[in-house]
Amino acid sequence: MIAAPVLSVPIAIGTLVAGTALASRISCLVSRLVGGACVAVACLSLAAPAHATTDQNLVAADGAQVTCTASAKDLTRISLVGDEFAAVSKIKTGNPTDDFSVVSEAVRGDIYLSVPDGFNRTTLSFFGTSKRGYVYKFLCRMAGNDAVQVFVTNPAIAKADQAENAPQKVAASQEDQAVSLVQAMYANKSVDGYELTQHTLRPVYVGDLKVQMIAEYRGDAMTGRVLRIENKGTQARTLTEATVAPPNTLAVSIADANLAPGKVTTAYLVSKSGN
């Protein structure tokens, strides 16, 4: 089935008038057929609903003008992607039919624009300040009867977020490396970038615990140490990270934290090189 063309309102009215004139020629069958077709097309065009305006996705820098389309009859929602509106500045004309209203939505930080019946202006103009400190000049053309959504993206926000999260990514990567080094020490494996030295140093006593370093993995950024811990006392001991490792240790693993008298366990420590 072929859809009838949708005409603009002025053309549709002209087509309707011409079709009516042709259809009134009773003596000419062709004129009546053509006129009837014109009348049908014009009626379909006038009856066809207006298409809803699609969402507007715009890119703007700090201080730039944002040119958009606002609804002439319904609400217009403006959302700052990754940001929120803090304030809107506009001129009040003193004439109710020339002033548009702005409602701030507290949860998402969006704003909603609306105009009164009989609004005579063809554009809306105002300044918007965001919570992240950006300022935009909005110039919105009035068109359409349906609700409108406008999404504004500032590329500087993504760059700022990336820079802010960069230290966290480095910290997470360092933690992952420390865990991998602990796993390698537990399996007694060599690790690329680390010099492995296996030796037994003079033991030291921490209370009833006899502690000896039996291996060391030394790298440019981190150093791993393998400790032999023996309970020389008469009471069972529960080992914790605080018991076997200094505060600046990045990762700690204890083979058997519950150490009975006379028993031996192994602890694996990773710290920054130089500590």
C-alpha positions in Angstrom: 0.0 0.0 0.0 1.4 3.4 -1.0 1.2 6.1 1.6 -0.4 9.4 0.6 2.0 12.4 0.7 1.8 14.7 3.7 1.7 18.3 2.6 2.4 21.5 4.5 -0.7 23.4 5.8 -0.7 26.2 3.1 -0.2 23.7 0.3 -2.8 21.4 1.7 -5.4 24.2 1.9 -4.6 25.2 -1.7 -4.9 21.6 -2.8 -8.2 21.3 -1.1 -9.6 24.4 -2.8 -8.4 23.3 -6.2 -9.7 19.8 -5.7 -13.1 21.1 -4.7 -13.3 23.3 -7.8 -12.3 20.3 -10.1 -14.7 18.0 -8.4 -17.6 20.4 -9.0 -17.3 20.0 -12.8 -20.1 17.5 -13.2 -19.7 17.3 -17.0 -16.1 16.2 -16.9 -15.4 12.8 -15.4 -11.7 13.2 -15.4 -11.9 16.5 -13.6 -14.1 15.0 -10.9 -11.7 12.1 -10.4 -8.6 14.4 -10.2 -10.5 16.8 -7.9 -11.6 14.0 -5.6 -8.0 12.7 -5.4 -6.8 16.3 -4.5 -9.4 16.6 -1.8 -8.5 13.2 -0.3 -4.7 14.1 -0.2 -5.4 17.5 1.3 -7.7 16.0 4.0 -5.1 13.4 4.9 -2.4 16.0 5.2 -4.5 18.3 7.4 -5.5 15.4 9.6 -2.0 13.9 10.0 -0.5 14.5 13.4 2.7 16.5 13.8 5.8 14.3 14.2 7.4 14.3 17.6 10.7 16.2 17.8 13.6 13.8 18.3 16.0 14.2 21.2 18.7 16.8 20.7 22.3 15.8 21.6 24.5 18.8 21.5 28.2 19.4 22.3 29.3 22.7 23.9 32.4 24.1 25.6 32.5 26.4 28.6 31.1 29.9 27.6 29.8 28.7 24.3 26.3 29.3 22.8 24.0 26.3 22.8 21.5 26.6 19.9 18.5 24.3 20.3 14.8 23.9 19.7 12.3 24.3 22.5 8.6 23.2 22.5 6.1 25.9 21.8 3.3 24.2 23.7 4.8 21.6 26.0 7.8 21.1 28.4 11.4 21.3 27.3 13.9 19.4 29.4 17.5 20.4 29.3 20.1 18.0 30.8 23.8 18.5 31.3 25.6 15.2 30.7 27.8 14.5 33.7 26.9 17.7 35.3 23.9 19.6 36.9 22.4 23.1 36.6 23.2 25.3 39.6 21.5 28.5 38.4 19.7 30.0 35.4 19.8 33.7 34.6 17.2 35.4 32.4 15.6 38.8 31.8 12.0 39.4 33.1 10.0 41.5 30.6 7.2 42.3 33.0 4.7 41.0 30.5 3.3 37.6 31.5 2.8 36.6 27.9 6.5 37.3 27.0 8.1 35.5 30.0 8.9 31.8 30.1 9.3 29.8 33.2 12.2 27.6 34.4 11.7 24.8 36.9 14.8 23.1 38.4 14.6 19.4 39.1 16.6 18.7 42.3 17.3 14.9 41.9 19.1 15.0 38.5 19.9 18.7 38.3 17.9 19.2 35.0 15.8 22.2 34.1 12.3 22.3 32.5 11.2 25.3 30.3 7.7 26.2 29.5 5.9 29.2 27.8 2.5 30.6 28.6 -0.5 30.6 26.2 -0.1 33.5 23.7 3.7 33.6 24.0 4.7 35.9 21.1 8.5 35.5 21.0 10.1 33.1 18.6 13.2 32.3 20.7 14.2 31.8 24.4 17.5 33.2 25.6 19.2 32.7 29.0 22.4 31.7 30.7 22.9 28.5 32.6 25.7 27.9 35.2 26.6 24.3 36.1 27.6 22.9 39.5 31.0 22.1 38.0 31.6 25.8 37.2 30.7 25.9 33.5 28.6 28.6 31.9 26.5 28.2 28.7 24.4 30.7 26.7 21.2 29.1 25.5 19.3 30.3 22.4 16.3 28.1 21.8 14.0 28.5 18.8 10.3 27.8 19.5 8.7 25.0 17.4 6.4 22.1 17.7 3.7 21.0 20.2 5.3 18.0 21.7 7.7 17.8 24.7 11.4 18.2 23.9 14.6 16.8 25.4 18.0 18.5 25.0 21.2 16.8 26.2 24.3 19.0 26.4 27.8 17.3 26.6 30.9 19.2 27.5 34.1 17.3 26.4 36.1 19.0 29.2 34.1 17.0 31.8 35.2 13.7 30.4 38.9 14.9 30.4 38.5 16.2 34.0 37.0 12.9 35.2 39.8 10.9 33.4 42.4 13.0 35.2 40.7 12.6 38.5 40.5 8.9 38.2 44.0 8.3 37.0 45.6 8.0 40.4 43.0 5.5 41.4 43.8 3.4 38.4 47.6 3.5 39.2 46.8 2.5 42.7 44.7 -0.4 41.6 47.4 -1.5 39.1 50.0 -1.4 41.9 47.8 -3.5 44.2 47.3 -6.1 41.4 51.1 -6.3 40.9 51.6 -6.8 44.6 49.1 -9.7 44.7 50.8 -11.3 41.6 54.1 -11.1 43.3 52.7 -12.8 46.5 51.4 -15.6 44.3 54.8 -16.0 42.6 56.6 -16.1 46.0 54.1 -18.7 47.3 54.9 -20.9 44.3 58.6 -20.2 44.6 58.8 -19.0 41.0 61.0 -16.4 39.4 59.4 -13.2 38.2 60.4 -11.0 35.3 61.9 -7.7 36.5 62.7 -9.1 39.9 66.1 -10.3 41.3 65.5 -13.4 43.4 67.9 -14.0 46.3 67.4 -17.0 48.6 69.3 -16.8 51.8 68.6 -17.3 55.5 69.3 -14.2 57.6 70.0 -14.1 61.3 66.6 -14.6 63.1 65.0 -11.9 65.1 62.5 -12.5 68.0 59.1 -10.7 68.2 58.0 -11.9 71.6 57.9 -15.7 71.4 58.0 -15.6 67.6 61.2 -16.5 65.8 61.3 -14.6 62.4 63.8 -15.2 59.6 63.8 -13.9 56.0 64.6 -16.8 53.7 64.1 -15.2 50.3 63.8 -11.8 48.7 62.4 -10.6 45.4 63.8 -7.1 44.6 62.4 -5.0 41.8 62.5 -1.3 40.8 59.1 -0.5 42.3 58.4 -3.3 44.8 60.2 -5.8 47.0 58.9 -9.1 48.1 60.1 -11.0 51.2 59.5 -14.6 52.3 59.6 -15.0 56.1 59.8 -18.2 58.2 58.0 -17.8 61.5 58.3 -20.2 64.4 56.3 -20.2 67.6 58.9 -20.7 70.4 56.4 -20.1 73.2 54.1 -22.4 75.1 50.9 -20.8 74.0 49.2 -20.8 70.6 49.5 -17.6 68.6 47.2 -16.1 66.0 49.2 -14.2 63.5 47.8 -11.0 61.8 49.1 -8.6 59.2 50.0 -6.2 62.1 52.0 -9.0 63.7 54.3 -9.8 60.8 54.3 -6.7 58.6 55.2 -3.0 59.0 52.4 -0.4 58.2 53.8 0.5 54.8 53.4 -3.0 53.4 51.4 -3.3 50.2 50.3 -7.0 50.5 50.6 -9.7 53.1 49.8 -13.4 53.0 50.2 -15.9 55.9 50.2 -19.6 55.1 48.9 -20.6 58.5 47.7 -17.8 60.8 46.9 -20.1 63.8 50.4 -21.1 65.0 50.6 -23.8 67.8 53.6 -24.0 70.1 56.7 -25.3 68.2 55.0 -25.0 64.8 56.4 -23.1 61.8 54.6 -21.1 59.1 55.5 -18.9 56.2 54.5 -15.3 55.5 54.8 -13.3 52.2 55.3 -9.6 52.3 55.3 -7.0 49.5 56.4 -3.4 50.1 57.7 -0.5 48.0 61.3 -0.8 47.1 63.5 1.1 49.6 61.2 0.3 52.5 
